[in-house]
Amino acid sequence: MPLSFNQQVIEEFRAGEGKVGGPFEGGDLLLLTTTGARSGLPHTVPLGYVRHGDLLLVVGSNLGAPSHPAWYHNLLAHPAVGVEIGTEEFEAVAVPAEGARRERLFEHVVRTEPGYGDYQSRTTRTLPVVVLERPGHGGGELREVRTLADKLLEIHTWLREQLRHVRAEVDAHFAARADHRGPGEPPSPGLGLQIRQHCLAFCDSLTFHHTSEDAHVFPALAQHHPHLREPLDRLSEEHRTVSRIKDELLALLSDITTADPRRFRAELDRMAKELVAHLDYEEEWLLPVLADVPFPPAPPAAGGAGGRSEE
């Protein structure tokens, strides 16, 4: 079966270390991998991008079509995305800009790449401007990963960072409501796309992290380190508690137009307190054990003479 146009570009991009020919030649191109909103499967598309300071922007132009592209619907459902630029690969959180911020960023996009203005003129929908927030955005520190302990700390740092994003944006939202003056209704209690995206990214990543630990990491550690069985059992129990709180938090987001801000903030504070305590406890017990485990894992050792394994 012949390759689709997008798949041809993707293969050329990866084979050429980010360089492609044809209509994309000489342009700023990245590969964006999203998780299907319905299928849950990974989907990769080539997209043009624009830099604005340290921000990385992509636009849901769909060539000016009347509907948003599929990748945009995917990232609304699953904000954690994969990005490839040149030979660099990293995970990011996709956050559509809103209101005045979207207008400022779109003006910058059009000044840089005027074609997006043409796409906007072809449709009545507002073209989404999506900020791809890299690890460390807003103060997080990237660290070299050599052991499984390093990897655990990297994941925990990312989770703490997303939690800080959510709490800061909730504070900003409530401050804007409290500062409302003059005629008209105060801002609606909707939590905004920034809060929503970081909250979903945080919850999705937390679920994946805990599921992987319960299914793979903890059983292996308990087998090789029997003295850890009690703290591992406690950690697994805490996973269930944190999962319950996370589900309650997501339930608040199911209808953000009617979400009660005070209840949301109380749930978020309670979850943050329990989660931070859980991460601290996990690091206390697991980091010393995982510090001697290489990451990524070393390939299996070669077999005996003639390439055959011993029996």
SULGI-V244982 format. One record per residue. RES is the residue in one small letter. SS is DSSP state (h for helix, s for strand, l for the rest). OMEGA is omega in whole degrees, -180 to 180 (NA if undefined). NEAR is the number of other ideal C-beta (glycine too) atoms within 8 Angstrom. Layout:
{{RES/SS/OMEGA/NEAR} {RES/SS/OMEGA/NEAR}}
This chain:
{{m/l/-179/2} {p/l/-180/3} {l/l/173/7} {s/l/180/6} {f/h/-179/6} {n/h/-178/8} {q/h/176/8} {q/h/180/9} {v/h/-179/13} {i/h/-179/11} {e/h/178/9} {e/h/179/10} {f/h/-176/14} {r/h/179/9} {a/h/-176/6} {g/l/179/8} {e/l/175/7} {g/l/180/10} {k/l/179/5} {v/l/177/12} {g/l/177/5} {g/h/-175/6} {p/h/-179/3} {f/h/-174/11} {e/l/178/7} {g/l/-179/3} {g/l/176/6} {d/l/-174/7} {l/s/173/13} {l/s/172/12} {l/s/179/14} {l/s/177/14} {t/s/178/10} {t/s/175/13} {t/s/-176/12} {g/l/-179/10} {a/l/-179/9} {r/l/-174/4} {s/l/-173/5} {g/l/-179/5} {l/l/179/6} {p/s/177/8} {h/s/-179/11} {t/s/178/9} {v/s/172/10} {p/s/-179/13} {l/s/168/10} {g/s/179/10} {y/l/179/12} {v/s/175/12} {r/s/174/8} {h/s/-171/8} {g/l/178/4} {d/l/179/3} {l/s/177/8} {l/s/-172/11} {l/s/168/15} {v/s/-175/13} {v/s/178/14} {g/l/-174/12} {s/l/-175/10} {n/h/179/9} {l/h/179/6} {g/h/179/10} {a/l/-176/8} {p/l/-178/5} {s/l/178/6} {h/l/177/8} {p/l/-178/11} {a/h/-178/6} {w/h/179/12} {y/h/176/12} {h/h/179/10} {n/h/-175/13} {l/h/173/12} {l/h/179/9} {a/h/-178/8} {h/l/-172/11} {p/l/179/13} {a/s/-175/11} {v/s/173/15} {g/s/-178/12} {v/s/174/15} {e/s/175/12} {i/s/-175/7} {g/l/178/6} {t/l/-177/5} {e/s/175/6} {e/s/177/6} {f/s/175/8} {e/s/-179/7} {a/s/172/13} {v/s/-178/13} {a/s/-176/14} {v/s/176/12} {p/s/178/13} {a/l/-178/12} {e/l/170/8} {g/h/-176/6} {a/h/179/5} {r/h/178/8} {r/h/-179/13} {e/h/179/8} {r/h/-179/8} {l/h/-180/14} {f/h/176/13} {e/h/178/8} {h/h/179/11} {v/h/-177/14} {v/h/176/11} {r/h/-178/6} {t/h/-178/6} {e/l/-174/8} {p/l/-179/7} {g/h/180/6} {y/h/174/13} {g/h/176/8} {d/h/178/9} {y/h/180/14} {q/h/-179/13} {s/h/-178/7} {r/l/-174/8} {t/l/178/10} {t/l/179/3} {r/l/176/7} {t/l/-179/5} {l/l/179/12} {p/l/171/11} {v/s/-173/14} {v/s/176/14} {v/s/177/12} {l/s/-176/14} {e/s/-178/9} {r/s/173/9} {p/l/-179/10} {g/l/178/9} {h/l/179/9} {g/l/171/8} {g/l/178/5} {g/l/-176/10} {e/l/176/6} {l/l/-177/5} {r/l/178/8} {e/l/-179/4} {v/l/179/8} {r/l/-178/6} {t/s/177/12} {l/h/174/10} {a/h/177/13} {d/h/-179/12} {k/h/178/11} {l/h/179/13} {l/h/178/11} {e/h/180/10} {i/h/-179/10} {h/h/178/11} {t/h/179/11} {w/h/180/11} {l/h/179/14} {r/h/-180/10} {e/h/179/14} {q/h/178/13} {l/h/177/12} {r/h/177/9} {h/h/-177/12} {v/h/-176/13} {r/h/179/10} {a/h/-178/8} {e/h/174/13} {v/h/178/14} {d/h/180/8} {a/h/179/8} {h/h/-179/13} {f/h/178/10} {a/h/179/8} {a/h/178/9} {r/h/-178/11} {a/h/-177/6} {d/l/-176/6} {h/l/178/8} {r/l/174/3} {g/l/-177/4} {p/l/177/2} {g/l/-180/4} {e/l/174/4} {p/l/179/6} {p/l/180/9} {s/l/-178/6} {p/l/175/11} {g/l/-172/8} {l/l/176/13} {g/h/-177/10} {l/h/-180/9} {q/h/179/10} {i/h/-178/12} {r/h/-176/11} {q/h/180/14} {h/h/179/15} {c/h/179/13} {l/h/178/13} {a/h/178/12} {f/h/-177/13} {c/h/178/11} {d/h/-178/11} {s/h/178/13} {l/h/179/12} {t/h/-179/10} {f/h/-179/8} {h/h/-179/10} {h/h/178/11} {t/h/179/8} {s/h/179/9} {e/h/-177/11} {d/h/-175/9} {a/h/-171/6} {h/h/-171/7} {v/h/-175/8} {f/h/178/11} {p/h/180/8} {a/h/179/8} {l/h/-180/12} {a/h/180/11} {q/h/-176/6} {h/h/-179/5} {h/l/-176/8} {p/h/-179/5} {h/h/179/4} {l/h/-175/12} {r/h/-178/8} {e/h/178/6} {p/h/178/9} {l/h/176/12} {d/h/178/8} {r/h/180/9} {l/h/179/14} {s/h/178/10} {e/h/177/8} {e/h/177/11} {h/h/-179/12} {r/h/178/8} {t/h/179/9} {v/h/179/14} {s/h/179/10} {r/h/180/8} {i/h/179/13} {k/h/179/12} {d/h/177/8} {e/h/179/9} {l/h/179/14} {l/h/178/11} {a/h/177/7} {l/h/-178/12} {l/h/-176/12} {s/l/175/6} {d/l/-172/6} {i/l/180/12} {t/l/179/7} {t/l/-179/6} {a/l/179/13} {d/l/-175/8} {p/h/-178/11} {r/h/179/6} {r/h/179/9} {f/h/-178/13} {r/h/179/10} {a/h/178/8} {e/h/-179/12} {l/h/179/12} {d/h/180/8} {r/h/180/9} {m/h/-178/12} {a/h/-179/10} {k/h/-179/8} {e/h/-178/12} {l/h/-180/13} {v/h/178/10} {a/h/179/8} {h/h/180/12} {l/h/179/11} {d/h/-179/8} {y/h/179/12} {e/h/-180/11} {e/h/-180/11} {e/h/-175/7} {w/h/-170/12} {l/h/-175/12} {l/h/179/11} {p/h/-179/7} {v/h/-175/12} {l/h/-177/12} {a/l/-180/9} {d/l/-178/5} {v/l/-178/10} {p/s/174/8} {f/l/-2/10} {p/l/-177/3} {p/l/178/6} {a/l/178/4} {p/l/180/4} {p/l/179/4} {a/l/179/4} {a/l/-179/4} {g/l/-179/8} {g/l/-178/7} {a/h/179/4} {g/h/177/5} {g/h/-179/6} {r/l/177/7} {s/l/178/5} {e/l/-178/5} {e/l/NA/2}}
